């Protein structure tokens, strides 16, 4: 598939997901449509990764990109139907089980993605894609190494939140924001100092 066509499909699917998310009101059909559009975008991305990311197939980092895409597909295939079934009451959880769910989910995502982060090549589709990280490869490396280093402590602190009924979700969301926020700020400072040196 040609690169332009792949970008159009991924962009269209992303827009459809955004629109459906805005009108989503716990309905099963929109949730399944979101899953469908997300899977289409990820499958197109997986098929055309070398062309879209400018990373050749023989580059070891191409395997990391593919693994992250597969991880994303697995998360979506598990998460969206589970949310739909929970919302419809087909799967029922006790209040205690519900409080366990958020910290465990966020911790798993942080540790899983953090494991891949330092090995991700600079690209516009997968990773911490900020204007300054995709513009400069050195900045990308700084951001993703830091993501990788922070993933285990942030993930462990999320798991620690499992024991706290009142604060479990708050601790987990705070850890997720710190995990993404610290590398974003540090990489921006690095980028700014690199491109605006003192004269």
N, C-alpha and C positions, 0 to 999 in steps of 0.2 A: 504494500500500500504506500502511496506517496505521502511525503511528510506533511504537505499542506492539507491533504484529506484527513490524515490522522489528527492533526491539530484542530481541524473543524469539528470532527466527531467528539474529541475530548472536550473542547470548548462548549459545544452544544449540550452535551451530557451534563457538564458542570452547571450550565445555566438552568437546565431543566431541574436539576437537583435543588438549586437555590430557590427557584419558584415553588416547587413542591414543598420545600421546607417551610416556606412562608405561609402556605395554605394548609399545612399539615395540622390536623386537629384530632390526633389519635386514631385516624382512619387507617384501616389495613391496606386498602388499594394504593393510596399515595406512598405508604411506607414500602410496599413491594415495588412500586414504580421507581422510587429512589434507589432501592437495591439494584434493580435492573439497569438503570442509567449508570450507576457507579460501577457495576460489573462490566458493562460495555466499555466505559472509559478506561478501566484498568486493563481489560483484555487487549484493547487497541494499544495502550501504552506498553504492555508486556511484549506484544508482537513486534512493535516498531521501536523498541528502546534504543538499539544502536543508532538508528537514523535520527530519532528525536533528541537523544542526549549527546550525540557526537562521541560516543564511547564505543570503540570497535569491539566486536565479539571476542577477540583474543585477549582483550584487556581484562585482567582479573577483577577489576571493579565492575565490569558488566555483569558478572555473576551476582555481586552484591545488589545491584539495581534490580535484577530479576527476583532475587530472594525477598527484597523489601516489597516488591509488587505482589508477590505470592502471599506474603504475610498480610498485606492490606486486604487482598481478596478474601483470605480466610477470616480475618476480623469482621469484615462486612457480612459475609455469609452467615456467621454465627450471631453477630450483634443485632442486625436489623430484624431478622425473623424473631429472635428472642424478645426484643422490645415490643414487636407487634403482638406476640402471644401473651406477654405480660399485660399489655394494655387492654387486650380483649378478655383477660381473666382466664384464658385457657391454661396458662401456667400461673400458679398462685404461690406467692412467697409470704412467709411470715414477716412482720415488721423487722425482726432481728435479721433475717436473711436479706432483706432489702438494704439494710444499713451495711451489711458486709459486701454487697455486690459492687457498689461504687468504688471503694478503696481497692478491692481486688482487681477490678477491671482496669482502673487507672494505673495501678502499680505494674500490671502485666504489660500494658501498652508502653509505659515508660521504659521498662527494662528491655522489652523486645525491640523497640525502635532504637533505644540507646546502644544496643549491641551492634546494630548495623551502621549507626551514624558516622563513626570515624572512618569507615571504609567507603562511604558514598562519594562518588566523583561529583564534581561541580556540574549541576544540571538545573533545568527549569521546571522539573516535574516531581521530583522526589527529594524530600529533605526539608531543612529550614530555609525556605525560599523567600528571602527578603531582598529588597532592591540592592543592598550592598553585598549580600553573600553571593548572589548570582552574577554580579558585575565583576567581582574580583575573586580569583581562585584561592589566593592566600587567606582572604577573609572567610571564605567558605570553610577552609580547613580549620581555622581557629574556632569558628562556631561549632562545627561538627565534632571536633575533638573534645570540646567542652561539654557538648551534649552527651557524648559517650561517657565522660568522666563523672558527670552529675547523675547519670541514670540509675546507678546502683544505690547511692545514698538516698536519692529522692524516692526510688521504688521501695526501699526498705522502710522509709518514714511513712509512705502510703500504707504499707502492710501494718505498720505500728498503729495507724489510725483505725484498723479493723476492730481493735479492742475497745474503742470509745464509741458508744452509741450516739452520743450527742455531737461529737466533733469529727467523726470518721470522714464524712463527705467533705467537710471544711478543710481538714488536714490534707486530704487527697487532692482537692482542687488547688489548694495553695501550693502543694509540691509540684503539680503539673505546671502551674503558672511560673514558678521559680525555675523549673527545669527548662522551660522554653524562654523565659524572660532574661535570665542571666546570660546565656550565650548570645541572645539578640543584642543586648546592651554592650557586652564586652566586644563582640564582633564589630558593632558600629563604631565604638571608640577606636578599635584597631584600624578599621577602614578609614575613618576620618584622619587619624594621625598619619596613615600611609599616604593618603592623597592630598592632605593639606599640611605638609610639614612646616614647622616654624622656620621663618627666613631670618 
